[in-house]
Amino acid sequence: SLLEAMSYGNCCLTSDIPECAEVVEGHAATFHHGSVESLRKKLQELLENDDLVQRYKANAADYIVGKYNWDDVTDQTLNLYGGE
């Protein structure tokens, strides 16, 4: 759902767990996992800073679509199973 949301150009907020942080690579807002205070601060920052939200939105789709291009994924899968 994170990839899908970003591919539609949404500003995303996720915890900094590796499986999310490695996907977004700075193209989404993150907060410290398990910290309600960190989540609160990040939400407040996004609510008060429309320019930041717009930057996340402007870059999200191009970044995700480029990183997870279906043609590239298909080629990698065929190479993996085809032994090339």
Buried (B, 14 or more C-beta within 10 A) or exposed (E): EBBEBBBEBBBBBBBBEEEBBEBBEEBBBBBBBEEEEBBEEBEEBBEEEEEEBEEBBEBBBEBBBEBEEEEEEEEEEEEEEEEE
